[in-house]
Amino acid sequence: MNEIIEVKGRAIPKPEDNQNTDDICPARFLKEITFANMGKYAYFDERFPGGQENPDHPFNNARYKGANILVAGANYGCGSSREHAPQALKRFGIDAIVAVSFAEIFAGNCEAIGIVPVTVDNERGDLSYLLKCVREHPEDPVKICVAAQEIYFADEMSATIPCNMPKARRQAFLDGTWDILSVLQQDPKEVERTMKRLDYLNW
Amino acid sequence: MAKGTLYNKVLDKHTVRILPNGKRQLFVGRQVGHEVTSAPAFETLRERELEVACPHLTFFTLDHVIPTDCRDRPYKDEQAELMAKTLEDNVAEFGLEATFFEPDSDKNGVCHVTFPEQGVIWPGQVVVCGDSHTCTYGALGALAFGIGTTQVGHVLATQTLAMDELKVKQIRVSGDFKKGVTVKDLALGKISALGVKGGVGFVEEYTGETIDNMSTEERMILCNMVVEGGARAGYVNPDLKTIEFLRGREFSPLWYSFPAAIKSWMEIRSDKNAEYDDIVKLNVSDIGPRVTWGVNPGQSISIYGEVPLPKNDEEKDELEYMDLKAGQLIQGIPVDVVFIGSCTNGRLTDLIQAAEILDGRKVKVRTLVVPGSEEVKKYAEAMGLADIFQKAGAEWRYPGCSMCLAMNPDRLEGYERCASTSNRNFKGRQGSPTGRTHLMSPYTAAATAVHGKITDPGRFVK
């Protein structure tokens, strides 16, 4: 199984609230047959307004190049259920997202492809603190520990903040069952028993 | 947690087992789909050398990229042709031809219009689709929700999926609609009142006299917009209208099974003493025609209202994007394009409303009327609605998703402003990264087409 115990790397800030799936991956790129090119389309309209590169956009900014932990705001990923947006982030190189809150379908889609979505409490200013650190020191390492639900950053742990995710999701990463297809295939007999119970299958 | 609701009953019936991670493995009664979210799922099957588990419970249509002006193959847009061809090849490879509503067949159309119309969706089923507006099917008493492409692959391979528990919010709707006000206005008003996040974590059960009085098609408008309020699914308990709607449709239960079906559908209705996690009451008597001013469906106001003051910097940017000023009347804002159609408002009843206003009048701006399915198109033409639209100067098109999300050639250009009966006004949604969308009802959109600016439909409606 494909256990995810922790995510290590560097962070990239994108903290506006209500970032929707069209912001993350504009709808016109849905036409692509597979997800192979989606990394190029992450935040495309913001990164290249009118075809011109915006060098200040975090996804273009050299300071954050190679970062794999996205730091986001509230209701991140609202909008569509399609997976192109999380796939765009994944293929851009994002392995985890720290946000104040997530749109539910989006967080589920992240889990399904192995992106770790965690929330932090911003009423205590945790997100603002993390953002400040990341912006001042984008080169510093960041680590999300899935088991302990903590985010460590700077020089291995001089600073930590707590983070959260639903229990079931955390367990899925820890025991590798986020790769759910293999789990669903485990008990075909029970599926047959359920089908017998469903009268409508005979209508 | 809720008890005795349709949600609880349908969930229990379909539960295969509780997975080690606490989720439920649910059997899926129907998977329906389209070209956009299926290709990678079929790829997964190929990679893992799996077959489609239940082909007879798996239905596909082609709707998102299909052109609505000229249907000659190959489609002019190479990418669209590639997507169409890929779905057709996958359908053939995995043996799904019998349940494929192929382009230009009499069953083709927008998934959420054609599948209910053909009797594919029944009360008490778990229905999934790789599309967020799958919640539409709740109008028939199905437990229906959108899933991601990876999950589409899970369901293709196992006819099951893993699901978290949800809470149930009962939304009691009372009152009568005023003249010119429709279920679309209720849907927009509800999201405005409860917020785009108000439904997160919930399934919404719609009930009350106003819902009882709605046709099944109108219930679909309401359930279609449920996801825009943050809920995963919404439903109406099946009743006599549901039964009448399903009687005799192509894929409905066969006649000799129909009595058993009715009995079963009545049994899965929420109990009288069912318990809910939350209850909300809405009254439609005070709702007027509503129009969005911003870039999410929660940002709507009454058509008599003014664009509100921005509450924060984000809203300030949004107003700038929309090229609107706080305090400006929403009525009278000139538009460049009117789009009537989509899985929200592309059904016959919606076109009848638009035609009521366009009959004997002329449109002042480019107006696209796109039926939701071949069936809708056929009836609209037989009823003379298509003639009314064409005489009014509107374009009458083949069915498809069209300008709702502009994955086909129907799109806004530059800074064009569109009055749209669709469900999303996100930035760039209608094909131009700088395009502007105002969501509204078919009545309001038709009235807007006549004047070329956002117009109260009240005085046009008999």
Interface residues (C-beta under 8 A of the other chain):
Chain A: E16 D17 N18 N20 D22 D23 P26 A27 R28 L30 K31 E32 I33 T34 F35 D45 P49 N75 C78 G79 S80 S81 R82 E83 P86 S101 A103 E104 I105 G108 N109 A112 I113 P166 K167 A168 Q171 A172 D175 T177 I180 L181 V183 L184 Q185 D187 E190 V191 R193 T194 M195 R197 L198 D199 Y200 L201 N202 W203
Chain B: K13 H14 T15 V16 R17 L19 P20 N21 G22 K23 Q25 F27 G29 V36 T37 A39 P40 E43 T44 R48 H64 V65 Q79 A80 L82 M83 T86 W122 G124 Q125 G130 D131 S132 T134 G146 I147 G148 T149 T150 Q151 G153 H154 A157 T158 Q159 T160 L161 A162 D164 V196 K197 V200 G201 V227 G230 R232 P253 L254 S257 F258 A260 A261 S264 N296 E314 L405 A406 M407 R424 F426 K427 G428 R429 G431 P433
